Amino acid sequence: MSVEGIKRSAVLLMALGQQEAVEIFKFLGPREVQKIGAAMAGMKNVTREQVSETLDMFMHEAELQTGLALDSGDYLRSVLISALGEDKGGQVLERILGGNDTSGIEGLKWMDAESVGELVKKEHPQIIATIMVHLDPDQACEVVSSFPERLRNDVLLRIATLDGIQPIALRELDDVLKNLLSGGENIKRSPMGGAGAAAEIINFMQTPYEQSALENVREYDPELAQQIIDKMFTFDNLLDLDNTSIQLLLKEVDAETMIIAVKGADADLRQKFLSNMSKRAAELFSEDLDSRGPVRVSEVEEKQRAVIQVVRKLAESGQIVIGKKQEDAYIT
């Protein structure tokens, strides 16, 4: 979610009122709750125009709610505790407003990547790998990317070769987290790791890190490296989606993101998108694409990763079925 998207979400939740916000928070992940909650906590002097604009974007009638009249801190406390319970809600609130860290693997999900990296980077790589597979792939990517190259590659190799987690390893992980975070929570004990987990994390990495990690795995086991590559879904793979999936994707991704993402695509993939738009929409999209000046490859990659995240979510929900990058130059 973009910074602007987080701000608009915070305004919307403040405008909808406490009960509605509670229900919405129940469907959000840890990182989304933390980011939106932090935006709500820091929100000052929300204007009627801001509320109206936000509600219009979400296709609702502009209507101020009593929630905006509440103190943002009290409002946020009430919403989080109602949505997440006294313990977890209180922990999240403390994290947002500058309190102590939470504990256990679930606690790590509420922390920023830099803090997680600092906590675990001195642990054994196998322990780090076990922790990483319990995090969301994008968060794990941020954490692993903060490591020195040797440690980063070692951890990713261990993730790729991780074949389930034994009880003794989980007990060791519990002990480590208890020492790091002063007490832990119960953790999900299920088979994790493998080529798929490594592929998901590497998918979020910048090109140099991706290439280095894959090369390290290839030296260890060429077949395993190929398995990871086969499981990585790239922007170019969108060409393999059927028309219905492309049309659904176009509805889920905002036009600005798609324009920049397609800026770095080849002609066939561009045509794939255009052919699934109405004639007028395709004309406007082409005009915006042609009028766009040079765009950094890093920006194109960022937008393409955002599109791929939407694809994965749609695939996970069963709405679509799914089966790189250049250096930081300019695409004209």
C-alpha positions in Angstrom: 0.0 0.0 0.0 1.4 3.4 -1.0 1.9 6.2 1.5 -1.0 8.1 0.0 -3.1 5.0 0.2 -2.4 4.6 3.9 -3.4 8.2 4.5 -6.6 7.9 2.7 -7.4 4.6 4.4 -6.8 6.4 7.8 -9.2 9.2 6.8 -11.8 6.7 5.7 -11.7 4.7 8.9 -11.9 7.9 11.0 -14.9 9.0 8.9 -16.7 5.7 9.0 -16.9 5.5 12.7 -15.7 3.2 15.4 -17.8 0.1 14.8 -17.2 0.0 11.1 -13.5 0.6 11.6 -13.4 -2.3 14.1 -14.9 -4.6 11.5 -12.4 -3.4 8.8 -9.4 -3.8 11.0 -10.3 -7.5 11.6 -9.6 -8.2 7.9 -6.2 -6.4 7.8 -2.8 -8.0 8.3 -0.4 -6.9 11.1 1.6 -4.6 8.9 -1.5 -2.9 7.4 -2.9 -2.3 10.9 0.4 -0.8 12.1 0.8 1.5 9.1 -2.8 2.7 9.1 -2.9 2.9 12.8 0.2 5.1 12.9 -1.3 7.3 10.3 -4.5 7.6 12.3 -2.5 8.4 15.5 -0.7 11.2 13.8 -3.8 12.7 12.0 -4.5 16.3 12.8 -7.1 18.7 11.6 -8.8 16.6 9.0 -10.8 18.9 6.7 -14.2 18.3 5.2 -12.7 18.5 1.8 -10.2 15.7 2.6 -13.0 13.5 3.9 -15.2 14.2 0.9 -12.4 13.5 -1.6 -11.5 10.2 0.2 -15.1 9.0 0.4 -15.6 9.9 -3.3 -12.6 7.7 -4.1 -14.2 4.8 -2.3 -17.5 5.4 -4.2 -19.4 6.5 -1.1 -21.4 9.6 -0.5 -19.4 12.3 1.3 -20.7 12.2 4.9 -18.9 13.3 8.0 -19.0 10.8 10.9 -18.9 11.4 14.6 -15.6 9.5 14.8 -13.7 12.5 13.5 -14.7 14.5 16.6 -12.9 12.1 18.9 -9.4 12.4 20.1 -7.3 10.3 17.6 -5.5 8.6 20.4 -8.6 7.6 22.3 -10.3 6.6 19.1 -7.4 4.4 18.0 -7.2 2.8 21.4 -10.9 1.9 21.4 -10.8 0.6 17.8 -7.7 -1.6 18.2 -8.8 -3.1 21.5 -12.3 -3.9 20.2 -10.9 -5.4 16.9 -7.9 -7.3 18.3 -8.6 -7.8 22.0 -7.1 -6.2 25.1 -3.7 -7.9 24.9 -2.9 -7.7 21.2 -4.6 -4.4 20.8 -2.7 -2.9 23.6 0.6 -4.3 22.2 -0.1 -2.8 18.8 -1.0 0.6 20.3 2.2 0.6 22.4 4.2 -0.2 19.2 2.5 2.6 17.2 2.8 5.2 20.0 6.3 4.3 20.9 5.9 1.6 23.5 7.8 -1.7 24.0 8.2 -4.4 21.5 5.7 -7.3 21.4 6.9 -10.9 21.7 6.9 -14.1 19.7 6.8 -14.5 15.9 3.4 -12.8 15.7 5.0 -9.9 17.5 7.7 -9.7 14.8 5.1 -9.2 12.2 4.1 -5.9 13.9 7.6 -4.6 13.9 9.4 -2.7 11.1 12.0 -4.7 9.1 15.0 -2.8 10.4 14.1 -3.6 14.0 13.6 -7.3 13.1 16.9 -7.4 11.3 18.8 -5.9 14.3 17.2 -8.4 16.6 18.0 -11.5 14.6 21.1 -10.8 12.5 23.5 -12.2 15.1 21.6 -15.5 15.5 22.6 -18.7 13.6 21.5 -18.5 9.9 19.3 -21.6 10.4 17.4 -19.8 13.2 17.1 -16.7 11.0 15.8 -18.8 8.1 13.2 -20.4 10.4 12.0 -17.0 11.6 11.9 -15.6 8.1 9.5 -18.2 6.7 7.0 -17.2 9.3 6.9 -13.6 8.1 5.1 -12.2 5.1 7.4 -12.5 2.0 7.7 -8.7 1.5 8.7 -8.1 5.2 11.1 -11.1 5.1 12.6 -9.6 1.9 13.2 -6.2 3.7 14.8 -8.0 6.7 17.0 -10.3 4.6 18.0 -7.4 2.3 19.4 -5.5 5.2 22.0 -8.3 5.9 25.5 -8.4 4.5 25.6 -10.4 1.2 27.2 -13.5 2.7 24.6 -13.8 5.5 21.8 -12.9 3.1 22.7 -15.6 0.7 23.2 -18.1 3.4 19.8 -17.5 4.9 18.1 -17.7 1.6 19.8 -21.0 0.8 18.7 -22.4 4.1 15.1 -21.2 3.4 15.2 -23.0 0.1 16.5 -26.2 1.6 14.2 -26.0 4.7 11.9 -29.1 4.6 9.5 -28.5 7.4 10.3 -27.5 11.0 11.0 -30.1 13.7 9.6 -29.6 17.2 13.2 -29.3 18.6 13.9 -26.5 16.2 10.6 -24.7 17.1 11.6 -25.0 20.8 14.9 -23.5 20.0 13.2 -20.7 18.1 10.9 -20.1 21.0 13.8 -19.8 23.4 15.6 -17.3 21.0 12.5 -15.1 20.7 11.9 -15.2 24.4 15.4 -14.0 25.0 15.1 -11.3 22.3 11.6 -10.1 23.1 11.1 -10.9 26.8 8.5 -13.6 26.4 6.8 -15.2 23.4 3.4 -16.4 22.2 2.4 -19.7 20.7 3.6 -20.0 17.1 2.1 -21.8 14.2 3.6 -25.2 13.9 3.3 -26.2 10.2 5.6 -27.2 7.4 7.2 -24.2 5.9 10.2 -23.3 3.8 11.4 -24.8 0.6 11.9 -23.5 -3.0 8.5 -21.8 -3.0 9.2 -19.8 0.2 12.6 -18.7 -1.1 11.0 -17.7 -4.5 8.4 -15.6 -2.8 11.1 -13.7 -0.8 13.5 -13.3 -3.8 10.6 -12.0 -5.9 10.6 -8.9 -3.8 14.4 -8.3 -4.0 16.3 -5.8 -6.0 18.0 -7.2 -9.1 21.6 -7.4 -7.7 20.4 -9.1 -4.5 18.2 -11.5 -6.5 21.1 -12.5 -8.9 23.5 -13.0 -6.1 21.1 -15.1 -4.1 20.2 -17.3 -7.0 23.9 -17.8 -8.0 24.7 -18.8 -4.4 21.9 -21.4 -4.5 23.0 -22.6 -8.0 26.5 -23.3 -6.7 25.1 -25.4 -3.9 22.4 -27.2 -6.0 21.7 -26.3 -9.7 18.5 -28.2 -9.6 17.2 -26.4 -6.5 18.1 -23.0 -8.1 16.0 -23.9 -11.2 13.1 -25.0 -9.0 13.2 -21.5 -7.3 13.3 -19.8 -10.7 10.4 -21.9 -12.0 8.3 -20.7 -9.0 9.1 -17.1 -9.4 6.3 -15.2 -11.1 7.6 -12.1 -13.0 5.8 -9.2 -14.7 6.5 -10.8 -18.1 4.5 -13.9 -17.0 1.4 -11.7 -17.1 1.4 -12.4 -20.8 0.3 -16.0 -19.9 -2.8 -14.9 -18.1 -6.2 -15.2 -19.9 -8.2 -12.2 -20.9 -10.6 -12.5 -18.0 -7.7 -12.4 -15.5 -6.2 -9.4 -17.2 -9.5 -7.6 -17.0 -9.8 -8.3 -13.3 -6.3 -7.2 -12.7 -7.0 -3.9 -14.5 -9.9 -3.3 -12.1 -7.7 -3.9 -9.1 -4.7 -1.8 -10.0 -4.8 2.0 -10.2 -4.1 3.6 -13.6 -0.9 5.4 -12.5 0.7 2.2 -11.2 -0.2 0.3 -14.3 1.0 3.0 -16.7 4.5 3.1 -15.1 4.6 -0.8 -14.8 3.7 -1.2 -18.5 6.2 1.4 -19.5 8.9 -1.2 -19.0 7.0 -4.1 -20.7 7.6 -5.4 -24.2 5.1 -4.7 -27.1 3.2 -8.0 -26.8 2.5 -7.4 -23.1 1.4 -3.8 -23.7 -1.0 -5.0 -26.4 -2.3 -7.7 -24.0 -3.4 -5.0 -21.6 -4.8 -2.6 -24.3 -6.8 -5.4 -26.0 -8.6 -6.0 -22.7 -9.7 -2.3 -22.3 -12.6 -0.5 -24.0 -11.7 1.4 -27.1 -11.8 4.8 -25.3 -9.9 3.5 -22.2 -7.2 2.0 -24.5 -6.8 5.3 -26.3 -6.4 7.2 -23.1 -4.0 4.7 -21.7 -1.9 4.8 -24.8 -1.8 8.6 -24.8 -0.7 8.6 -21.1 1.9 6.0 -21.8 3.3 7.9 -24.9 3.3 11.2 -23.1 5.1 9.9 -20.1 8.7 11.0 -20.0 11.7 8.9 -19.1 11.1 6.8 -16.0 13.8 5.2 -13.8 13.9 1.4 -14.1 13.8 1.3 -10.3 10.5 3.0 -10.3 9.2 0.7 -13.1 10.3 -2.3 -11.1 8.6 -1.0 -7.9 5.3 -0.6 -9.8 5.7 -4.0 -11.5 6.2 -5.6 -8.0 3.1 -3.9 -6.8 1.1 -5.4 -9.7 2.6 -8.8 -9.0 1.5 -8.5 -5.4 -2.1 -7.9 -6.6 -1.8 -10.9 -8.9 -0.7 -13.1 -6.0 -3.6 -12.0 -3.9 -6.0 -12.7 -6.6 -4.4 -16.1 -7.2 -4.5 -16.9 -3.5 -8.2 -16.0 -3.4 -8.9 -18.3 -6.4 -10.0 -15.5 -8.7 -7.2 -16.1 -11.2 -4.7 -18.9 -11.9 -1.0 -18.2 -12.5 1.2 -20.9 -14.1 13.5 -9.2 -15.0 14.6 -6.7 -14.2 17.3 -4.2 -15.5 19.8 -2.0 -13.8 18.8 1.5 -12.6 19.0 3.2 -15.9 16.3 5.1 -17.7 13.5 3.7 -20.0 12.6 6.3 -22.6 
